[in-house]
Amino acid sequence: MADFGEALPCEGIRLHSGGDACAAHNSYAVEWAQLHREAIAEAGIDGFFFSRSAYTTSPAASPLFWLGDQLTTWDEHDGMASALTGMLSSGMSGFALTHSDVGGCVAPAAPPPPPSLCPPHTPA
């Protein structure tokens, strides 16, 4: 996973190029994905990676996008409903392949997913 492509701060840093960090903030996600693509190619690895952060031209650099850790709910702001909205919106914007955590992010403090989100396995 090519994570933390969104982590370029706007203040308190100076870019090697001399450019403004705030102006480069969005394009940094594309450059971060391109770096991963090049590293995989140079290493001769037959594989792929996915990105959590993106910008309008990111599909040219990253093959797959991850929407992040959603809550174990149907919440429209940070649950699976928000993931569905994100997948549909990104698909219409040219991001063909996206995914999310099915059932939400399960963390020790998170409530268990409701049965409607993760129905129990039914044997065949």
Contacts in CASP RR format, 6 or more apart in sequence:
PFRMAT RR
TARGET T0000
AUTHOR 0000-0000-0000
METHOD contacts of the structure
MODEL  1
MADFGEALPCEGIRLHSGGDACAAHNSYAVEWAQLHREAIAEAGIDGFFF
SRSAYTTSPAASPLFWLGDQLTTWDEHDGMASALTGMLSSGMSGFALTHS
DVGGCVAPAAPPPPPSLCPPHTPA
1 49 0 8 1.000
1 50 0 8 1.000
1 51 0 8 1.000
1 52 0 8 1.000
1 66 0 8 1.000
2 32 0 8 1.000
2 33 0 8 1.000
2 36 0 8 1.000
2 49 0 8 1.000
2 50 0 8 1.000
2 51 0 8 1.000
2 52 0 8 1.000
2 62 0 8 1.000
3 51 0 8 1.000
3 52 0 8 1.000
4 32 0 8 1.000
4 52 0 8 1.000
4 53 0 8 1.000
5 28 0 8 1.000
5 29 0 8 1.000
5 32 0 8 1.000
5 33 0 8 1.000
5 51 0 8 1.000
5 52 0 8 1.000
5 53 0 8 1.000
6 28 0 8 1.000
6 29 0 8 1.000
6 52 0 8 1.000
6 53 0 8 1.000
8 21 0 8 1.000
8 24 0 8 1.000
8 25 0 8 1.000
8 28 0 8 1.000
9 21 0 8 1.000
10 21 0 8 1.000
10 22 0 8 1.000
10 25 0 8 1.000
11 21 0 8 1.000
11 22 0 8 1.000
12 21 0 8 1.000
13 21 0 8 1.000
14 21 0 8 1.000
15 21 0 8 1.000
15 24 0 8 1.000
26 55 0 8 1.000
27 55 0 8 1.000
27 57 0 8 1.000
29 51 0 8 1.000
29 53 0 8 1.000
29 54 0 8 1.000
29 55 0 8 1.000
29 58 0 8 1.000
30 54 0 8 1.000
30 55 0 8 1.000
30 57 0 8 1.000
30 58 0 8 1.000
30 60 0 8 1.000
30 61 0 8 1.000
31 61 0 8 1.000
32 51 0 8 1.000
32 53 0 8 1.000
33 49 0 8 1.000
33 51 0 8 1.000
33 54 0 8 1.000
33 58 0 8 1.000
33 61 0 8 1.000
33 62 0 8 1.000
34 61 0 8 1.000
36 49 0 8 1.000
36 51 0 8 1.000
36 62 0 8 1.000
37 49 0 8 1.000
37 61 0 8 1.000
37 62 0 8 1.000
40 47 0 8 1.000
40 48 0 8 1.000
40 49 0 8 1.000
48 63 0 8 1.000
48 64 0 8 1.000
49 62 0 8 1.000
49 63 0 8 1.000
49 64 0 8 1.000
50 62 0 8 1.000
50 63 0 8 1.000
50 64 0 8 1.000
50 65 0 8 1.000
50 66 0 8 1.000
50 99 0 8 1.000
51 58 0 8 1.000
51 62 0 8 1.000
51 64 0 8 1.000
51 65 0 8 1.000
51 66 0 8 1.000
52 65 0 8 1.000
52 66 0 8 1.000
52 67 0 8 1.000
52 68 0 8 1.000
54 62 0 8 1.000
54 65 0 8 1.000
54 90 0 8 1.000
54 95 0 8 1.000
56 93 0 8 1.000
58 65 0 8 1.000
58 95 0 8 1.000
59 94 0 8 1.000
59 95 0 8 1.000
59 96 0 8 1.000
63 97 0 8 1.000
64 97 0 8 1.000
64 98 0 8 1.000
64 99 0 8 1.000
65 90 0 8 1.000
65 95 0 8 1.000
65 97 0 8 1.000
65 98 0 8 1.000
65 99 0 8 1.000
66 98 0 8 1.000
66 99 0 8 1.000
66 100 0 8 1.000
67 82 0 8 1.000
67 83 0 8 1.000
67 86 0 8 1.000
67 87 0 8 1.000
67 90 0 8 1.000
67 98 0 8 1.000
67 99 0 8 1.000
67 100 0 8 1.000
68 83 0 8 1.000
68 100 0 8 1.000
68 101 0 8 1.000
68 105 0 8 1.000
69 101 0 8 1.000
69 104 0 8 1.000
69 105 0 8 1.000
70 78 0 8 1.000
70 79 0 8 1.000
70 80 0 8 1.000
70 82 0 8 1.000
70 83 0 8 1.000
70 100 0 8 1.000
70 101 0 8 1.000
70 103 0 8 1.000
70 104 0 8 1.000
70 105 0 8 1.000
71 78 0 8 1.000
71 79 0 8 1.000
71 104 0 8 1.000
71 105 0 8 1.000
71 110 0 8 1.000
72 79 0 8 1.000
72 103 0 8 1.000
72 104 0 8 1.000
72 105 0 8 1.000
72 106 0 8 1.000
72 110 0 8 1.000
72 111 0 8 1.000
72 112 0 8 1.000
72 113 0 8 1.000
72 114 0 8 1.000
72 117 0 8 1.000
73 79 0 8 1.000
73 80 0 8 1.000
73 111 0 8 1.000
73 113 0 8 1.000
73 114 0 8 1.000
73 117 0 8 1.000
74 80 0 8 1.000
74 81 0 8 1.000
74 114 0 8 1.000
74 116 0 8 1.000
74 117 0 8 1.000
75 81 0 8 1.000
75 82 0 8 1.000
76 82 0 8 1.000
76 85 0 8 1.000
79 104 0 8 1.000
80 100 0 8 1.000
80 103 0 8 1.000
80 104 0 8 1.000
80 117 0 8 1.000
83 100 0 8 1.000
83 101 0 8 1.000
83 104 0 8 1.000
86 98 0 8 1.000
87 98 0 8 1.000
87 99 0 8 1.000
87 100 0 8 1.000
90 98 0 8 1.000
91 98 0 8 1.000
102 118 0 8 1.000
103 113 0 8 1.000
103 117 0 8 1.000
103 118 0 8 1.000
104 110 0 8 1.000
104 113 0 8 1.000
104 117 0 8 1.000
106 112 0 8 1.000
106 113 0 8 1.000
END
